């Protein structure tokens, strides 16, 4: 069985994340979208909220082989615990590649049985980041086209309260 893990903070989950997920899902028998629980980072959305957003995406898109989850600690240990041999990552620009290249080297050092599979961002999403979404949303800006429609009101309301 081909199992992959698509890890991230997903704070919040954007249409760029959705693009990567929809491209990756058909390649795997099971794909985990795993929210990193990192107490050292201050997130705008709780881990539970981020998982809920991902579950909304999975349901709305009919991605039957995709499940959501959370992890803390080393990604390669989480991957091992769920039987995943593939890590899914999205790339927007050259700077992403440089960072991801270093992470891949560390992951291979820790577990040479895990491969990273990269998906290039749709050019329409190459500018998009969760940080952009949070900034725009915190000022009441229009988030249409930046986050999945089925999470739009939830994200807008949450960011407006901060």
N, C-alpha and C positions, 0 to 999 in steps of 0.2 A: 504494500500500500504506500503510495506517495503522499507524504505528509509535509506540509510547509507551515511556517509561522511568519506572520507579517507583524513585526513588533513596532511599537511607537508610543509616544505620549498621547497623540491624537487629542490635543487640547486646544481647540475642538477638532473633530473629524471634518475634513474639507472635501470639496469635489476632486481635488488632486489625490487625496487618499482613496477616494472612491474609484477614480480612474485606475490606479494601481491595483486595487482589489479586484475590480471587474476583469482586468487583464490577467491577473494571476490565478484567480479561482478555477478556470477551466483546466489548468495544468495539473491540478492536484486532486487526489481522492478526498483529502480533508485539508482544510486550511484554517489555521487559528489566527484570528486578529487579536493580538495580545497587547493590552495596555500595561505599560511599565508603571509600577507603583514605586515612586522615588520620593522619599520623605524630604530629601535635601532640596527639591525643587518646589517652588510655590506655583501650583496650577490654578487656572481660573475655574476649572470644572473638577469636581470630585472624580475619583476613579469610578465610582458607581454611575455617575452621570455619563462619563465617557463610554462605559460599557453599554449603557442604555442607548446612546446615540448609535453605536456600532450595531447593536441588535436591531434598531429601527432600520438601518441600512440593509442588513442581511435579509430581514423580512420583506422590505419594500422591493428589493432587487431580486428576490427569489433565489438567493444563493444557498441552496440546500446543503452544500458540502462545506460551508463556512460556519465556524463557531467563534464566539467571543470569549475572552478570558483575561486574566491579569497575571502578572508575575512581578517578583522583585528579585534582586540578585543578578547573577550572570545569565545572559540570554542563552548561551550554549547549554547551560544546565537545565533551563526551562525546556529548550528544544529536545534535549535528551529525555526529559521526563514525559513528554507527550509523543515521543517517537518520531519527531520531525528531523529530516535530513537536509531541509532547505530553509533558508532565511530569505524573505522577500524584502526588497528595498526599492524605493523610488529615487530617481535622479532627476534633478531639475537643471543643474548647471555644472560646469567644471568644478566649482568649489565643492559641490556635493560629492563628486567623485573622489576628490582628494581625501575628504573626511571618511567616506565609506570604504575607500581602499585601506586606510589604516585600521578601521574597525574589522574589516574582513581578515586582515593579516593577524590581528589578535585572536579573533574567533577561530581561525585555522590552527593557530598555535595551541589554543585550549582544547580544540576538538577537530582533528583533521577530517572527520567523517561528515562534517556539515559544510554545505556549499551555499554561497550567497547568489541569488538570482536577482538581477537588476532590471527595472522597467524604467524606460525614459518617460518623463512627463510629457503629456500632450502639450504642444507649444502654447495652447490657450491657457494652460495652468502653470507654466514655468515660472511665473512671478509669484505664485500663491504660496503662502505659508500660514500656519496656525497663528503665528504672531501678527501677521497682517490682519487676519480676520478679527483677532481680539482687539487690536487697535481701532479698526474701522467700527466694530460693534460697540466699543466703549464710548465712541463719540456719536452713536446713533446713526452711523452711515448705513448705506444699503448693502446687505449681505447676499442679495439674490445672485445666483451664479457662483458664489464662493463656497457655500456649504450646501449639502443636499437639502432639497425643499422640505422633506419630511422632518428635518431637525431645525429648520430655519427659525421658527417662533421660539422654540426652547432656547436656542443659542442667543437670539436677539434679546429675549427677556433676561436671561442670566447675565449677559454682558452689560445690559443697561443698569442693573442693580449694583454693579461694582464701582 
